[in-house]
Amino acid sequence: MVESLSVLLSLYIKENPRYLQDCFESLLNQTVPAAEWVIVEDGPLSQELYQVLDTYQERYPGLIKRVPLEKNVGLGLALREGMLHCSHELVARMDTDDIARPERFEKQLACFEKDPALDICGSHILEFDTDPQHPNAVRKVPLVHEDIVRYQKSRSAFNHVTVMFKKSSVLRAGNYEDAPLMEDDMLWVRMLLSGAKGMNIDEYLVDVRTGAGMIERRGGIAYLKKYCDGRRKILETGFISRFEYYKTVVIQAVVALVPNSIRFLIFTKLLRNKQELSELQSR
């Protein structure tokens, strides 16, 4: 167990209890486990979710720190509150329906030990529908700081569910904020602007549950409006130019407004690395 590592998760009522158990088991199976799990209860939960939380809290006393919120406030504000409750300088983000590979924390901690100036460290992800042994897509991210800064101007340079960062660096950048769809990107931008140093490990350290539902949610006028609002906030930071803002908005408008079947092809054929996936499946 690493006494200096917290895991930060946000949980809300619509999440699947079985997926939550899978996530918890992956955290328990780490070769170097974390000292605490900070779980923000973003509003009242289902009885089934409460039961999972109660079971693991009883089974592993002292491990889980629950932060209940009276009402659902959204991911950004939930994580903002949760960050304040993390006891340790190093914090690993995790979504409650994803699965961390056993060596994830060990490899990320080694990067922080090797480079004391490092502030944020992520990795690539494998995406799956139902079985993590049969991924259907890959999302690779840039590895070194200079490439990360460049990539972040158009797309997220970190897979948020893989990130480990320094609490002090997050707070120095202003912590998470209420920015639907852009909670993570806004934080990455402000951290980079504040001088934070980033890197990604050239490995797949988290299996991410996606599926057609996720792709469908990334369509429609309401989604596009949230995306534009988020990109406008990034524009206001000065991190991107007006040209970069309009370029990404136009591209996203095309993706958001096409039929679901075409959007599915865009995500699975164009925005994810199918060649890399084929190579992994053939090994």
N, C-alpha and C positions, 0 to 999 in steps of 0.2 A: 504494500500500500504506500502511495506517495502522499505524505502529509501536506504537501503544498499544492494539491490539485483538487479543484472543484469541477463538477459537471453541472451545466445549466440547461434545464429543460422547461418548456412551457406546455401545459396540458389543458385542453378544453373539452367541453361536454360531448362533442361529436366524434371524438377519437375512439378507436377500436381497442377494447381491453386486451385482446389476444396480441395485437401488435405491440401494445405497451409492455406486455410480459416479454415478448421477443427482444425488445429494446433493452429492458432491464437485465435480461440474461446475458446479452452481449456485453454490457458494462461489467457484470460480475465475472465474465470470462476473460477480462483483460489480463495480459501477462503482467502488467503493472497497474493495478486498480487505483481508482481515485479515492480520496479521503472522504468526500461528501458528494451527494447528489442534491442540488438545489432545484426543487420542483415547484414552479409557480402554477397554482390552480387558478386558471384564468376564468373566474366566475364559477358558479355551482357546477358540479360534475354529475355524471350518472352514477347510480348505485354500484354498477359493475366496476367503474373506474375507481371509485372510493375503495371497493373491496380489494382491488389489486394493490393500491397504495398501502392500505392497512396491512395486508399480508406481508409485503416486503418490509414494511417498517417494523413489524413484529419479529420477522425472521432475521433482520439485520439491524439491530438497535444502534442508534447513533449515526447511521450512514445517511439517512434521508432527512433533509430539512425541507419541510413543506411551507410554502408561502401562499396562503389562501387569499384571493381577492373577492370582494363582495359581489362584483359584477364583471362581466366579460369586457375587457378593455382593448383587446387586440394584441397581436404578437409583439409589436414594438414596445408598447408600454409595459406589457407583462415581463418581457426580457429586461427592460430598464429597471423594474423593481427587483427582479431576481438577481441582477448583477450586484445590487447593493447588499444582498444577503450572502453573497459568496465570501467565504472566510479566507480564501487563499489567493495569492497573486496570479497563479496560472489557472485559467478557466477554459474548459472544453465545452463547446456547444454540441448539442445533440437534439435531433427531433425524436419524438416519442413513438414513431412508427418505423424508424430505420434501425439498421444493425451495424454496429461497429465491429470491424475485424479485430481479432484478439490482440494483435500487436500495435494497434493504433496509438494508444497513449504512450507506450514504450518508445516508439519511433519519433513521435513528436517531442516528447520530453528530451530525447537525445539531441534534437536540433536546438532546443533552447539552452541546453547545457553547453553545446559546442559554440553557440554564438550568443553571448549575453546581450547583444544589441538587438536581437530579434524580438519583435512585438506580436506578430501574428503568423501562424503556420497552418496550412491546410493540405489537401491532397486531391487527387482525382476521385471520381465515384463511378460505381457500376449501378445501373438502374434496373429494377425488376418489377414485374406485375404481381406475381404470387409466390414464386420460389427464387430465393437469392442464388441458388445454384444454377439458375437459368436466366441470366441477365438479358435484357433486350436492347440496352443502349449504354453508351459510355459518355461521360462528360469529363474531358481533360481541360486543365487550366494551366496557365503559364507558370514557370517554376521560379524564376529569379525576380528580384524586386523591380528592376527597370522594365521588364516585360509586363509585370503585374500592373504597374502604373499605366502603361500604354493601353493594355487590354481593358482596364477598368473604365476607360472613357466610353466604351461602347457596350460592354457586357460585364457581368460579375466575374471578377478575377479570382474569386474564392468560391468553392462549394461550401455554403454556410454550415452544413451539417458536419463538416470535417474540421472546422476551425478550432484551434486552441490559441488563446491570446492572453496577454497580460492585462489584469484588471486595471492596473494603474494607467495603461495606455488607452484602454477603452474609456475610462472616466475622463482622462485628459482631453479626449476628442469629443466629450459631451455625452457619452453613453448612447444607448439605443433611444430612438424617438418614434413618435407615432407617424409612420409613413407607409401606409398599406402597400404591399407588394415590394417596397423598397427599403424595408427596415434594415436589412443587411447591407445593401449597396450604399445607403446613406452613411452607415457606420464605417464601411471600408473607405469611402471617400474622405470622410472627416479624419479618420486615422492617418491616411496617407498624407493629407494636407498638414496634419500636426507633426509630421516627421516620422511616423511609425515605419518600421522596416518589416517587409513581408516576404514570405517564401511559400512555395508549395512542394510537397514531397512527390516525387515521380512514382507514385504507387497508388493502388486503390485501397483506401483504408476504411471506407464505409459503403455498405450496400443500401441503396435508397429505394424505397417503395414509391412507385409512380403510377403508371396505368393510364387508361383512356380518360378517367375522371379528371386527372390533373391537367391533361391537354385540353379538355373541354372547358375547364375553368379559365384557361388563358385565352378565351375568345369573348367577343361581344363588346358592346359600347361601354358598359360599366367597367369592364376590365381595362379597356383602352384608356378611359378617363383616369383611372387610378395610376396607370403606367405613366401617362403624360404628367400628372400632378407630381409623381415621384421624380421623374426626370427634370421637371422644372425646378424642384428643390435642389437637385444636384447642380443644375445650371447656375442657380443663385449662389452656390458656394464658390464659383469661379473655377471649379475643377475641369469643366468641359466648356467648349466654345458654343456659340449659338448654332453654328453649322453642325457640330457634333450632336447637339440636342435635336435639331430638325431631322437629321439623317436617321437617328435611331427611332424617332417617333414615327416617321414615314414607314420604315421597315416593320415596326411593331403594328402599325395600323393594318398593313397588308396581312400579317399573320393573324391578327385578332378578328378580322372581318371576313375571312374566307370561311367556307363550310368546314365543319369539324373533320370530315374525312381528309380534306386537303391539309388542314392544320396538323393532323396526325402524321401525314407524310413529311411535312416540313420539319417537325420535331425529330422524327425517327430517322429520316434520310439525310437532312441537311444540317441540323443543329447538333447532332450527336455523331461521334466518330464510329461509323459502322465498320470501317476497315479494321480498326483496333479491336472492336468487339469480335469480329470474325477470327482474328489471330488468337485472341484469348480463348475462344471456344474450341479452336483446333488443337490447343495444347494438351 
